[in-house]
Amino acid sequence: MHTIHVSQTTSKEERYKELYPQIKTLLEGESDKTSNMANLAAALKEVFNFLWVGFYIVKEEYLVLGPFQGTVACTRIKYGKGVCGKAWETGEIQIVPNVDLFPGHIACSSFSRSEIVLPVKRNGEVVAVLDIDSDCLNNFDEIDRYYLGEIVILLDY
């Protein structure tokens, strides 16, 4: 059994620095992608108390809901649609300070205010996305981009 220990009194960057080696250890011993996505979503939700943390997996022309932590979510997202679909289409991290201002935003939760979506790649091709929503405006920045980008690589897709 694994327990994540991260000080809640430190800065966001310090929490990521404490969390990273623990996630690395947690994922290294498991080859099942679903289990690893589930544990990663749980760890991020636990440490940062984000509104919603989860994965969408590429299946034909859709992103299909995978392991997540949070309220009920959209089940399928089309290529290029919403923030998740845009991350799939471009292969680039999407940071949205205010989801209400994002053209074509898919509102799975009325409580979502800002969002970050990171593509998960295998051999340069997007195979899934990590989607994180916050109930605060402008909650994601370059610190999140960097550390979440490093954490997603640990999935070793």
N, C-alpha and C positions, 0 to 999 in steps of 0.2 A: 504494500500500500504506500502511495506517495502522498505527501502533504506539501503544499506550496507555502513557503514562508517569505513574505515580503513586507518590509516596514511600511506602514501607511503614513508615516510622518515625514518621509523623505520626498524629494522632488519626483516628478514623473520620470525623468531620465534615470534617476537612481533606482526607481522601482523596476524599470526595464532592465537595468544592469543586474539587479538581484534576481529577476525572473528568468532571464535568458539561460543561464547555466542549469537552472532547475528544469526548464522545459526541455533543454537538450538531453539531460539525463533521462527524463520521463519518456521521450520519444525514441531514444537510441535503442532501447530494449524491445521495441515492438515494431513489427513489420506491417501490421494491418493498418491501412490508410484511414479507414473509418474510425477505428479506435483512437488513432493519433489526432485526427481532426476533432473528435469529441473531447478529448482531454485538453487539447490546445484551446478550444472555445471555452471550456470550463475554467481553465487557469486564467485566461484574459478577463473573463467576466468577474471572477472572484477577486482578482488583484485590482482591477480598475473600475469595477462596478459600472461598466458600460450598460446602456439600455438593452442592446442586443448584440450578440457575437455569434457568427456562424459561417457556414460554408455553403456555396452553391457549386454543384459539380456539372461540368459540361457533359451533356448527353444529347447527341445529335444536334438539333438546332435550338436547344434550350439549355439554360442553367437550371438545374433541378435542386431543390432544397436538400441539403445534407445535414450533418450534425450541427446543432446550434444550442445556445443558451439564451433564453428570453421568451417573449410571448409568441403566440402563433404567428407564422410568417407566410409570405407569398410562396407558392409551391414551384412555379415555373416562371422564368424570365427569358424573353426572347433576346437573341443576339442584337447587341447595340442599344437595347432599351434600358432606361434607368441608369443609375450609377453602376450597378453590377454589370449590366450588359455593355456599358461603355468601357469598363475595365477589361472585359473579355475581348471586345472589338479592338481596342488600342494596345492591349498587353501592358498598359501602364497603370501605376497607382493613381487612384482618383481620390482627392481630398475635396470635400464639399462643406464649406463653412456654414451654409444655410441651405438646407435641402429644398425649402420653398422657392428658392431662386434658381434651382437646377432644372433646365428645360427637360421635360419628360420624366421627372422624378416619379418613381413608383412608391406610393405611400403605403407601406405594409403596416405601419403604426403611426397614428396621429401624434404620438409623443416624440417621434424622431425629429431632431433639429439639425444635427450635423452628422456627417458620415465619412468613413474612409473605406475604400475597397482595394484589396491587393490581389493581383493575379497570382495564381499558383501555376508554375510552368514545369513541363517535362520536355526536355529536348527543344526548348525555345517556344513550345506551343502551350497556350493556356488550357489547362485541364480542369481548373476550378478557380473560385475566387473566395477570399476571406472578406466578409462584409462585417463592419462594426458600425453600429449606430449609437449616437449619444442623445440624451434629452437636453443637452446644452448647446447653444450656438457656438460655432467656431472652436470646437473642442479638440480638433486634430491639427497637428502641425508637422514640421520637419523632424521633430524627435520621434513622433509616432511613425512617420514614413520610414525613417531609418531602422528603428528597432523592430517594428512589425515586419519590415522587409527582410531583416535578418532571421526573424523567428519563422517566417513562412518557408524560408530555404531549408529549415530543419525538417520539414515534412518529407524531404527527399523523395519527391514524387518522381 
